[in-house]
Amino acid sequence: MAKIIVVGSSSIDLVVTSSIRPGAGETVLGESFKTVPGGKGANQAVAAARLGADVTMIGRVGDDHFAKEILDNFKCNGVSIDYVEPVTHMESGTAHIILAEGDNSIVVIKAANNMVTPDYIDNSMSAFAGANMVMIQQEIPVETVTHVSRICKKLHIPLLLNPAPARPLEEEVIENAAYITPNEHEAKVLFSSLSVAEALRKYPNKLFITEGSKGVRYFDGLNEVLVPSYKVEAVDTTGAGDTFNAAFAVALAEGKPLFESVRFANRAASLSVTKFGAQGGMPHRQEVEAQM
């Protein structure tokens, strides 16, 4: 069983579904409202656990009614919360999601996730012992991402960096990461002076650009490779990227070859969009293997 550490955010998603996406200054009537567990870090932790990994979450929650819901969800999914501590007098993170016209729009409130600081990571160092992979995203402070990248380099633990939401990164972080998984928009932010082809060639077998329904593109040192996605009827695309990253990390941590790891991750992501909720559709290991 691969041991994976996830450093990142946890939140509650407040999800509205509507047949129409409102424009600026516009009011529309929605169809439903739900609250479900989310946050990119939590999503990836839950997805990795469902796919068979031994997962430990490093993060923070607030001092509110959402915190219990977040922690209970981790427990139900087999994610260790030994390193998830509450922040007093602060709310838990939230994401406000509109599902409309076959896609989602999201506003994230970091709140307690801003307290996943370098000092907090230093106090959680025992979590890293024996880890096969560390995963990190960008819903926590940028200095923490840099700090974790240095720890992983020092401890020789592969770091999978999912640079979402998009923001520029120091070259040091990119160099320290073993794998970087932006979508097309995030890749443009990270590598604004390079074309897609140039960026891929600069980071062979490190940079994996997810292109939605097209698949995932990377450069293997000789050729540019496109691993096609699986065609399904999407119900809710929220969490598809998180499922991909978790499945990719699990496969790599288990020693699977790159191409097969991407293919496994694409299959998991395709299954995740067939159900509602960021975590609601995240598949278990046997579901993915049955569809490979």
Buried (B, 14 or more C-beta within 10 A) or exposed (E): EBBBBBBBBBBBBBBBBBEEBBEEEEEEEBEEEBEBBBBBBBBBBBBBBBBBBBBBBBBBBBBBEBBEBBBEBBEEBBBBBEBBBBBEEBBBBBBBBBBBEEEBEBEBBBBBBBBBBBEBBEEBEEBBEEBBBBBBBBBBBEEBBBBBBBBBBEEEBBBBBBBBEBEEBEEEBBEBBBBBBBBEEBBBBBBEEBEBEEBBBEBEBBBBBBBBEEBBBBBEEEEEBEBEBBEBEBBBBBBBBBBBBBBBBBBBBBEBEBEEBBBBBBBBBBBBBBBBBBBBBBBBBEBBBEEE
